[in-house]
Amino acid sequence: MIVSASRRTDIPALFSEWFYNRVEKGFVLLKNPYNPLQVGRVTLTPDKVDGFVFWTKNAAPMLSRIHELDDFKYYFQFTITAYEKDVERNIPDKEEIVIPAFKRIGKGKAIWRYDPILLNEKYTWDYHIRAFTKIAESLEGYTTKAVTSFVDFYRTVDLTPLKIQALASEQKKELAHKLAEIAGQHGIELFSCAEELSLPYSACVDGKMFGVNKLKDRNQRGLCQCVESVDIGAYSTCANGCAYCYANHYGYVLPRTNPNSDVLGTPLTGNEKIRQRN
């Protein structure tokens, strides 16, 4: 089983102590986000986990204990964008903290995500070109793969304050191809995440990275190439404060999880039904 940690929240940045405690205990509990009385138990031992896929905007808090995962396979989907505090409110300084953390992970275990792309009066076409170029220069030699997509509109996310400028399909493709050219100049291949941009598609959860064959994940969007995995995160727990975040419904964030809890998010009540997942 591939473990995703997590599309629903930033475990490396915010819950690394909780995660390492779960690895030490050898299991984690996770609630069904649509039926919290249904709880899965996932064994977190090397013989049961094909690999971990970590999704983060700041891996720094996790890296001091990364040696505890020496018996596991893993890689990071690591988002580094052009945005400032008006869009990514609680992300630390990218040049001083975020990019150095990326470089510490290792070339074969770090994938750069430059997504989502949004354009407005501040974050213009030229702004993205300049910012992407600068980040690509910084990451040259530290990764060979990047992933991009344009911002999606969810009913639970109010994007009105960002005053996003709509782009036609061909405009998106044009910008994506310009970014791909820049990436290529620095030894990085740019992929698309579940969006038709005339780029190769990314399997962000990729069984080939772990040497296993898995079925395509039918729960993801149609163009998504990800394979089946189990996500151990929880919605409405991320405190990164990103204005475009779909994982915190209507911007609500739950109180911080106890690092010793078996489950991320709200504690169990005792009325749940628990079943083994792997």
C-alpha positions, 0 to 999 in steps of 0.5 A: 500500500502506498501512503499519501501524507497528505493531499488533505493537509501539510503533514511535514510542515505541521504534523511531523512529530505526530507522523513520526510518533505514528511510525514508531507505534507502527500504525495510524487511524484515519476517519472517512471524511464523509462518514467519521464513524468509519475509521481505517487502521493502517499499519505503518511498517516497512513490510506493509508500506510500499512507500510514502508520498509527502506533500508539503510547502515546507519540509524543514520541520521533518528533516531532522528526523528523516533518518527514522524513515531509512527502512522505508521508500519515500519522496516529496511533492514539494510546492514552491511558488511565486506567491507572497504572504497575501496568498500563502500567509503562513509559509516561511521565507522561501529563500532562507528556509523552504528552498534550503529544505528542498535541497536537503532531501536529495535529487531522487526524492524531491519533486518541485510543484509550481502550482496552482498558477493564478494571474491577477494584477500583482501576479502577472504573466511576466511575474510568473516567468521571472519567479519561475526562472529564479526558483528553477535556477535555485533548484538546478541539480536538486531535482529533475521533475516539476509539476504545474497546474492552474488554479481550480475553483471550488465552492468551499473556497472564496477566491473573490479577494484574489481577483483572478484573471481568467485565461483561455485554454490556449493562453494556459498552454502558452504559459505552460510551454514557456515555463517548460522551456525555462525548466528544461534549461535547468535540467528539469522536465515540467509535467501537468497535474490533471490538466490539458496543457500539452505537457506530459501528465504527472502521476503524482502518486507514482507506483513506479517510484517504489517499484510496484504496479498499482491500479489507477486511482478512480477517486481522482479527476479524469486526467489524473494519473495517480495510482491507488493510495491511502491518505492519512491526512484530515481536512480542515487541519492545515494552518498554512493559510493559503488563500486558494486552499481546497482542503480547509472547508470555507477556511475553517481550521480545527484545533491542533492535533495532539502529537500522541493521538492515533488519528489526525484531526478530531479525536475518536468518540468510541462509537466508531467502527475500525477496520484494517486497511492493509 
